Every structure is written in structure tokens, then in C-alpha cells.
Amino acid sequence: MRDLSLDLLKGVACILMLLAHTQLQIDLPSKAMTFLGSFAPILFFAVSGITANFQARKYPVTGIVITYAMIFLLGLSFAAMVTGNVWVPFDMDILQIIAVGVLTLYLVQRFLNPGHWYYLGAAVLLFALKLVTDSLRDTWWMASLAYVVVEPGNFVIIPWLFPFFLGMFCYLAPNRHNVILAGTALLAMGVAWGLGLTLGIDNRWDMTIGYFLFALFLTSATFYSARRLPHEFMARAFPPLIWLGKYSLLFLYVHIAVIWLVRHYTHGIWGTYWVWAVVGAASIALMWVLPPLLGALRIPALMARFPAWIALLILVLAAPLVMPPGTPLVLTEFALGLVFSLYYATMTQVLKGVTWPAARPTQSN
């Protein structure tokens, strides 16, 4: 049975994502909502990593490595929509860190299969490594790791692998441990505030101790709440959020495209409360309209052939090199990313089962 709590959490992460990317800060309520939106990647990554728990028991290593290498590269279509030429410099974005994070957890689960406390310890250690690397940022060898392994960069491996490990802890641990973790994080923030320490709780770009502690609180509290809800209740009470979570990758592409269009081609909407309603409604409408349209163009049948995925990959990688940044590149990568987000399951079903070297056929006497 599909775990609706995970879809529900991804649906919540999609709403937070909309708040984060519209960046509305015209008054205290909008600033508070934008602040909560800054934790969208934490929750999204925490839920995404849990797929590794199921895949580790089902699929061979070679197939998973190839699958997430393809997701890593095809996901550059989203990065190009946001930043333009992703190659200068190469910078990790949402789908790159998801590919790395899920693959890392898959390998941990497959070869170590540790207890849930291991994952919490790994999450804390990754943030501690971030503090260490901050002190070494000016060294030449650390600079060579920038934009991929360490900051500066968007979603670099240290510290952005920590939500994946945190999510696995919140999912595998007894649910009461999520309450303990949430309370401990709140207590730690209170003690730090009482000692006069600067928490920087809203500093997502150069992750601070305050942001990390609030991420621990928010993730454990939301996992606790979702895991407490009966399956039947979730199915009746939250169908829109569950639907949004089920198609979260499609939402990722669509809402960024809508935000681009609203920001550059409308007047009087960007920077007002209307932006939430317009982006939300337009994104959902496109999520309903675009799949049947592509189906009428026979795109699903085309993407059932693996050579079509190689062609799509070549287009994704080449577009930032041959097209100028701006509307043409954004819309081109959106179209390519739309195909990727709608039909990637077809590709991954083939790739996940790949074994190397292939097993030799048995000969009968």
C-alpha cells in the first residue's frame, strides 16, 4: 500500500516551495510565510530520501547508480530554468542533491542497514562538517570543492545531505522519538537565545546553527503529525495535498515556469498577495492540462523507447550552451523538464533493474 503520509508531506513541501520562490515580504504575515517557505527543501529532501529504504531491498547497485546519474543530469533542466548556463560555474541544484542524497542513502541501507540512531548522528555530523569547512573556506584546495561539495553553492553536499539522513531517522524511529527530537531542538534554541548567541534562524543560504535547529524541529514535528494520522483519514481529508505530493516533480517545474512568466510579463501581481493565488491556480491548471496535451502528441509512446531519453538528455545538456539566458532558455528547458517529470518513471523502471555484469544464462543438461 502506498504510504500516503509521505505524499502528504511532499504536498506540504510543495506549498512551502511556492512561498519560498515567490519571496513575498510586504508585511509581517507575508514575511512569516516566506520564512516558513525557506524550509521547503528540508522537508522535500527528508521525504525524498526515504525511497532509498525500499529500493535497497529490491534493486541492484548498478541499476540504481545509472538511474540517479540520469536523474542528476536530466535535472539540470530545472537548474537552467533558475540560473541560466549551469556550466559556468557548475552548481548543484534541487534535483542534483536529491540524486546524490537518495543514492547515498541507498548505499548505506544496502550495505550497512544501520539503526535509526545512525541516521540522526549522520545528520548532525554533516552539519558539524559544515562548520569545520567554513573555517577552511579560504584555502585553495577547499575552493576547488566549491559549488558541489562545500559552500559557496546552492545545494552543496555539505551540509545539504543532512535532511536526507534526518528524514530517514524520522521515518524509521518510533514516533515518540520525533517528539523528543522536536522538544530537544526547541530547548537548544532557547538555551542559545538565552546565552545571547546569534541564531540566524532565517539564514538558509549560509546555513546557521539556528536554521539547522529549526529544521530539526520542523521536520520531526511534521513527520510525527503525519505518522499519527490514519490512512483512511488522510485519504478523505487531504486529497489535494496528497495529489500535489504524488506529482511533486511536475509541480517543481510548472510553478517555476509560472513564476518566471508572472514576474516578467505581468504588472501589479508580483510583490502582492495576488502572486500566491495566481501562481498556485495557474500551476495546478497546467498540471491538469499539459499531460493530456502531451498524450495527444504521442509523447508517452515516444518516451517508452530508451533512445528518446538519450536524445532528451543531449538536449537538456546542450541548451544552456547554445541558447542565451532568458525566456527562450527558460521555456525550452521547461518543455524538456516537463517531459522528464511526467514520464521519468518509465525510464527508471528499465534502469533500476540493470545488473552488471549480466548474469550468465544457466544451461540445462
Secondary structure, 3 states (H helix, E strand, C coil): CCCHHHHHHHHHHHHHHHHHHHCCCCCHHHHHHHHHHCCHHHHHHHHHCCHHHHHCCCCCHHHHHHHHHHHHHHCHHHHHHHHCCCECCECCCHHHHHHHHHHHHHHHHHHCCCCHHHHHHHHHHHHHHHHHHHHCCCCHHHHCCECCCECCCCCCHHHHCHHHHHHHHHHHCCHHHHHHHHHHHHHHHHHHHHCCCCCCCCCCCCCCHHHHHHHHHHHHHHHHHHHHCCHHHHHHHCHHHHHHHHCHHHHHHHHHHHHHHHHHHCCCCCCCCHHHHHHHHHHHHHHHHHHHHHHHCCHHHHCCCHHHHHHHHHHHHHHHHHCCCCHHHHHHHHHHHHHHHHHHHHHHHHHCCCCCCCCCCCCCC
